[in-house]
Amino acid sequence: MNILLVEDDKQVAEFIVNELTAAGHNCNHAPDGVEGRAAAADGTYDVMVVDRMMPRMDGITLINTLRADGDTTPALMLSALGDVDDRVQGLHGGADDYLVKPFAMAELLARLDVLVRRVVPEAELQTVLEVEGLSMDLLKQHVQREKVAITLQPREYKLLEYLMRHAGQVVTRAMLLEHVWGYHFDPQTNVIDVHVSRLRQKIDKDFEFPLLNTVRGAGYRLGPQLDT
């Protein structure tokens, strides 16, 4: 998921960003509602996590403003205000869900998954991806090739998922930076090369033929190597 976090508390924001990143998601952070509105306009996000009480523009005002701008991205509101009236006000204010602080990270992740599933096109709801004997179970987060289990780190998993969803197509470095790393890194960095190399070792080593191929001058393609 590409997630926009709008949160003015630096410690809370750092914790959430780190946890979401560790879970394999991209998370961009805006420190207040004004910057959150600008970030939402500049990027394409699957879901937003918005703090209620913030300087310059509070969470309810931000969500209302985004809705008026035509932004329909699902929004989960975080707040220390947990009374029924507070939750109702937040939901009536445009939030799609409301979570009271302090919260368990597992619950936040589950709620975000539910919000995203509500708007994901049906074609993307498949739970198992398969490419030439390589399979990925999205529900169990299990990867195997020719029935041999493959253990991946969260970023490797995200990278492979994107490649599998675009199997047979050339995927550029720019596409990977946007959809797997969320532009967190300079395009000249070798972070993509490092992760692709590690992923290639895991899904191709000891198998009959490679699936993860480099297309010189263009990017990468997942699938059997084409005859040249």
N, C-alpha and C positions, 0 to 999 in steps of 0.2 A: 504494500500500500504506500502511496504518497500522502503524507500527513502534514498538515499545517497546524502547529501548536502556537497559540496566542496566549502567553502567560507572562505576567510581570515579575513574579517571584523567581529570581535567578536559580536558587537551589532546587526548587520544584521543577523548573524548566529543564535544568541540566539532568535531573534524575529521570524525567519522562523521556527526554531525547535519547539518553543512553539506553534505557530499557527498550524503547521502540526500535532503536538501531540494532541492539543485540538480538531482537526478535526477527530481524531481517527486513525491517521496513525503512523507508526514507522519511525523515522528519525534519522539516524546516521550522525554525523558531522565530517568532516576532514578539518583541517585548511589551507591546501595548496594542490597543485597538486600532490606532491610526496606522501603525506599521503593518498590523495584521490585514487591514483592508487593502493596502498597497500590495502586500505579498499575495493575497488571494487573487488580485487582478492580474498579477504577473505570471502566475503559475497555474498548472492544472493539478488539482488535488482530489484524491478519492474521498477524503473526510477531513474535517477540522475539529480540533480540540480547543475550546475557548474558555478562558477563565472569566468569571462573572464580574469581579470587582477589579478594575484596572484604571490607571490614570489616562487622561486625555479622552479615551472613549471606552466605556464599559462594554462587557460582553453582549448584553442584550441589545444595546445600540448598534454594536458592530454587526451582529447577525441580522438585525432589521435592515441596516444599511446595505449589506450584501444582498439580501433578498430583493430590496428595491433596485439594486444594480442588475438583477437578473441572475445572480449566482445561486444555484440550487444545491451546491455541495452539502452533503449531510454534516450537521454540526452537533457535537456533544459538548455540553456546558459543564465545566467544573466549578464548584463553589463550596465554601465553608457554610453557606446558608442552606440548612437542610430541612427546614420546616415545610410542611405540605404546601402552604401558601407560596413559599419561595420557589419550590419546585414547579408548581403550577404556573407561576409568573414566568419562569424561565422557559417552559415549554410553550406557553402562549406567546412568548417573545420571539419565537422562531426556531428555538433549539429542537433538534430531533430526539435528543436524549439528555439526561441530567444525572450527573454523578457527584455525590457529596464527598468533600475532603474530610478526613483522610480516606484514601481508597486503596484497594488492593490492585496491583498492576495487572494481575490476571483478569480481574473483572473489567478493567479499562480495555484491555486487548479484546476480550470477548465482545464487549459492547460495540467496539469499533468494527469488528468483523461482521456483526449483525447489521450495522448501519450500511456498510459497503455492499453486503449481499443484497440489500433491498434495491439497489440501483444498478447492479452489475448486469449487463446484457446477458440474455439467456445463453448465448453462444459461449460465454466465458464461465458458465456455471459447471462445466465438466469437472469432475473430481479426480480424473486420472488422465495424465498426458502420456502419450506413447510415441516413440520415434525409433524405428529399426531395432527393437529389442530392448531399448532403454525406456523405463517407465518411471513416472513420478506420481505418487498418490498424494494429492493435495490435502486431503483430510488427515491422513496419518503422518504427513511429511516424511514419507518413505521413498527412497530412490533405489532402483536396482537395474542391473543390466544382465540379461540372460540369466535371471533368477539369482544373481549375485548381489547382495546388499551393498550399497555404497553410502558411506557416511560423509556428509557435507557440513561445512560451517554455514551459518545463516546467510552470509553474503554470497557464498558459492551456490547455495540453494536458490536464492533470488536470481542470480545470474543464469543458472540452468533453466529455471522456470521461464524466464523471458526468452531464452534461446529456443526452448521447446515450443513455446507458443508461436514462435516465428520460424519453425523448422522449414528448411529448404530455402529460406530467404537470406539474403546478405544483411547482416545487422552491423551497422556502423558503430564506431567508437562513440560518436555523439549520441546515438540512440541509447547505448548502454549507460553513458554518463547521466542522461536525463531520467531513464526509467529504472535503473538499478542503483545509481549513486545519488540521484537528485541534484546533480551539478555541485556536489560538495567538494569536488576536486578540480584542479586545473586540467584542461584538456591535454596538456603536455605531460601530465604525470604518467608513470608506468604502472599505476595501480591496476588498470584493466589487464595489462599484459601479465602481471603477477597472478591475478586471480584466474585468468583464462588458463595459464600454464598449470596452476594447481588443479583446476577443474579437469583439464585434459588428462592429467596423470590419473585422476580418480575414475573417470568414465571410459577412458580409452586403453589404458595400460593393461596388458595381458589379454586383450580381446582381439578378435580376428581382424577387424579393420577399424580405423579411426572414425569418429562421428563429428568431433569438433575440429573444423578445418579453418585455417586462415586464408582469407581471400586477399591476396596481395594488393595493397593500395586501397582497399575498400573496407575490410572489417572481418567478420567471422560468419560462418554458416554452419548450422547443425544439420547433419545428414550425411549419407554416404558421399565419399569424394567423387566429384564429377570427372568424367574422362576429358582430357584436354587434347 
